[in-house]
């Protein structure tokens, strides 16, 4: 590429994409740092409740800092999901690869860096063993019905009816009580789907005693119809189904 000819329209477009990716990298770094700072405040706040010998002035400072988040004066930063980092690394590899093809050899170094970051995030997802994280990262297959960027709606295997969907955040949180901000966003998306049906259930669970089996927040959106015979816990249909089963065993 020479100063006389310039990079050309295609090269300029690639450089613009690379600049956008750099801005996104900066945003992710800042967001990750903000989340780490928040988690540090939470950890220190929890610690002063049981740790002996904490300086009273230090404890008061920690409580005041935590109060900034609890009161809403300082927004609680969302965690950065592995799925988001994986998608970003893949996009960088794609754009940098095009630059290498266009003759920008120094872009190869950026590819190696992005590939290392991608491999590291993929290892984290696989080590966690969370099927929904794997789906969000594009590792495990799933039928994605809607993608809001930070939240997905997928068809569950063995759904209870044709319209049954699962709404999951790309960010890993264990259940609806783990991170109210993430839970609120997932509920917002689930409500959008629910609005498309005249009748439906939204169901989520916390803990094995409440029938949770996958420990990644998910909300079931289940369309309903009169006399559909769908037995769900805590409903008259469940009682009726149990009665029919008992009658059949006699």
matplotlib code that plots the C-alpha trace (Angstrom):
import matplotlib.pyplot as plt

x = [0.0, 1.6, 1.1, 0.3, -2.6, -4.0, -5.8, -8.8, -12.5, -12.3, -9.2, -10.8, -13.9, -11.8, -9.9, -13.2, -14.4, -11.1, -11.5, -15.1, -13.7, -11.0, -13.7, -15.7, -12.5, -12.1, -15.8, -15.4, -12.3, -14.0, -17.1, -15.1, -13.2, -16.4, -17.9, -14.7, -14.9, -18.5, -17.8, -14.9, -17.2, -19.8, -17.1, -15.6, -19.1, -20.0, -16.6, -17.1, -20.2, -18.1, -14.4, -12.9, -10.6, -11.9, -11.1, -14.4, -13.5, -12.7, -15.9, -17.9, -16.2, -17.1, -20.7, -21.0, -19.5, -22.0, -24.9, -24.1, -25.0, -27.9, -29.5, -29.2, -27.0, -24.3, -25.6, -24.7, -22.6, -23.6, -21.1, -19.4, -20.5, -18.1, -20.5, -19.9, -16.1, -16.1, -18.2, -15.9, -12.8, -14.3, -15.2, -11.6, -10.2, -12.5, -11.6, -7.9, -7.9, -9.3, -6.6, -3.9, -5.4, -5.3, -1.6, -1.4, 1.0, 1.2, -2.5, -1.3, -0.1, -3.6, -5.0, -2.7, -3.8, -7.5, -7.1, -5.5, -8.3, -10.9, -9.3, -9.1, -12.8, -13.8, -11.8, -13.6, -17.0, -16.2, -14.7, -17.9, -19.9, -23.0, -25.1, -26.8, -23.4, -22.3, -25.4, -24.9, -21.2, -22.2, -20.5, -23.6, -26.4, -29.8, -32.7, -32.6, -36.0, -35.0, -31.7, -31.8, -28.0, -27.7, -30.6, -31.7, -35.0, -34.5, -36.6, -36.1, -35.6, -38.8, -40.9, -44.3, -46.1, -45.3, -44.8, -42.8, -39.6, -36.7, -35.4, -31.8, -29.2, -25.8, -24.3, -24.1, -26.1, -27.3, -31.0, -33.5, -32.3, -28.6, -28.5, -31.8, -30.6, -30.0, -33.2, -35.1, -33.7, -34.6, -38.1, -38.4, -37.6, -39.9, -42.7, -42.2, -42.8, -45.7, -47.5, -47.8, -50.1, -53.6, -52.7, -49.3, -47.2, -43.8, -42.0, -38.6, -37.1, -34.5, -33.0, -33.5, -36.5, -38.2, -37.4, -34.4, -32.1, -29.9, -28.2, -28.2, -31.1, -33.8, -37.5, -40.0, -42.6, -45.4, -48.5, -51.7, -55.2, -58.4, -58.6, -55.0, -54.5, -51.0, -50.1, -47.9, -46.8, -49.1, -52.0, -55.4, -54.2, -51.5, -54.0, -56.3, -53.5, -52.4, -56.0, -56.3, -53.0, -54.1, -57.5, -55.7, -53.5, -56.5]
y = [0.0, 3.3, 6.9, 7.6, 5.1, 5.2, 2.3, 2.5, 2.3, -1.3, -0.6, 2.5, 0.5, -2.1, 0.5, 2.1, -1.4, -1.8, 1.6, 0.6, -2.7, -0.8, 1.5, -1.6, -3.1, 0.0, -0.1, -3.7, -3.0, 0.0, -2.1, -5.0, -2.7, -1.1, -4.5, -5.6, -2.5, -3.1, -6.8, -5.7, -3.3, -6.1, -8.5, -6.0, -5.0, -8.6, -9.2, -6.5, -8.3, -11.2, -10.3, -9.2, -6.3, -4.1, -0.5, 1.4, 4.2, 1.7, -0.1, 3.1, 4.1, 0.7, 1.0, 4.5, 3.2, 0.2, 2.6, 4.5, 1.3, 0.3, 3.7, 3.9, 7.0, 4.9, 2.4, -1.3, -2.3, -5.4, -8.3, -8.8, -12.2, -14.7, -14.8, -11.0, -11.4, -14.4, -12.6, -9.6, -11.7, -13.5, -10.2, -8.9, -12.0, -11.6, -7.9, -8.3, -11.3, -9.2, -6.6, -9.2, -10.3, -6.7, -6.6, -5.1, -7.7, -6.1, -7.0, -10.6, -9.8, -8.6, -11.9, -13.9, -11.8, -12.1, -15.9, -16.2, -14.2, -16.3, -19.6, -18.4, -17.5, -20.7, -22.7, -20.7, -21.6, -25.2, -25.5, -24.0, -26.7, -24.5, -25.5, -22.1, -20.3, -22.7, -21.8, -18.1, -18.4, -20.3, -23.5, -25.6, -25.8, -24.3, -22.9, -19.2, -17.5, -14.0, -12.3, -9.0, -8.9, -9.4, -11.9, -14.9, -16.7, -20.4, -23.4, -25.9, -29.6, -31.4, -28.2, -28.7, -27.2, -25.7, -22.1, -22.9, -20.8, -20.2, -16.7, -16.6, -13.9, -14.2, -13.2, -16.2, -15.6, -18.5, -17.6, -14.7, -13.7, -13.5, -10.2, -8.2, -6.0, -8.9, -10.6, -7.4, -7.3, -11.0, -10.4, -7.4, -9.7, -12.4, -9.9, -8.9, -12.5, -13.0, -10.0, -12.0, -14.5, -14.1, -16.3, -17.5, -18.4, -17.0, -19.4, -19.3, -21.2, -20.8, -23.9, -27.6, -27.4, -25.1, -27.6, -25.7, -28.1, -25.8, -23.2, -20.4, -18.0, -18.9, -18.0, -20.2, -18.5, -21.0, -20.1, -21.4, -22.3, -23.3, -27.0, -27.5, -30.1, -28.8, -29.8, -27.2, -27.1, -25.3, -25.2, -27.0, -28.9, -30.5, -31.6, -33.0, -34.8, -36.4, -37.4, -39.0, -40.9, -42.2, -43.3, -45.1, -47.0, -48.5]
z = [0.0, -1.1, -0.3, -3.9, -4.3, -0.8, 0.8, -1.5, -0.5, 0.7, 2.8, 4.3, 5.2, 6.9, 8.9, 10.0, 11.1, 13.0, 14.7, 15.7, 17.1, 19.1, 20.6, 21.5, 23.1, 25.1, 26.2, 27.3, 29.3, 31.1, 31.7, 33.1, 35.4, 36.7, 37.4, 39.2, 41.3, 42.2, 43.1, 45.3, 47.2, 47.7, 48.9, 51.3, 52.5, 53.2, 54.9, 57.5, 58.8, 60.1, 60.1, 63.4, 63.8, 61.0, 61.5, 62.2, 59.9, 57.1, 57.7, 57.6, 54.3, 52.8, 54.0, 52.4, 49.1, 49.1, 49.9, 46.6, 44.7, 47.0, 46.7, 43.0, 43.1, 41.3, 38.7, 39.2, 36.3, 34.4, 34.2, 30.8, 29.4, 27.9, 24.9, 24.3, 24.6, 22.3, 19.6, 19.9, 19.4, 16.4, 14.8, 15.4, 13.8, 10.8, 10.2, 10.8, 8.5, 5.7, 6.4, 6.1, 2.8, 1.7, 2.3, 5.8, 7.3, 10.7, 11.3, 11.7, 15.2, 16.2, 14.9, 17.1, 20.1, 19.3, 18.8, 22.2, 23.8, 22.0, 23.1, 26.7, 26.8, 25.1, 27.8, 30.5, 29.0, 28.6, 32.1, 33.6, 32.0, 31.6, 28.7, 28.4, 28.4, 25.7, 23.6, 24.2, 23.1, 19.9, 21.1, 21.6, 19.1, 19.7, 17.7, 18.4, 17.9, 19.0, 19.8, 21.7, 21.9, 25.6, 25.9, 23.7, 23.2, 22.3, 21.7, 24.5, 23.8, 24.8, 25.2, 26.7, 23.7, 20.3, 21.5, 24.6, 24.7, 27.1, 27.6, 28.8, 29.4, 27.7, 31.0, 33.5, 36.6, 38.6, 39.1, 39.2, 42.7, 41.8, 39.9, 39.9, 37.0, 34.7, 35.9, 35.1, 31.6, 31.0, 32.3, 29.9, 27.0, 28.3, 28.6, 25.0, 23.9, 26.3, 24.8, 21.6, 23.2, 24.6, 27.5, 28.7, 31.8, 32.6, 34.9, 36.6, 39.5, 42.1, 43.7, 43.5, 45.8, 43.4, 40.5, 39.1, 37.2, 35.1, 37.2, 34.7, 34.9, 32.4, 32.1, 30.4, 28.3, 27.8, 25.7, 27.1, 25.8, 27.4, 28.3, 27.0, 29.7, 30.5, 34.1, 35.7, 39.4, 41.8, 39.3, 39.3, 36.2, 38.3, 40.9, 38.3, 36.5, 39.8, 40.5, 37.1, 37.6, 41.0, 39.5, 36.7, 39.2, 40.9]

ax = plt.figure().add_subplot(projection="3d")
ax.plot(x, y, z, "-o")
ax.set_aspect("equal")
plt.show()
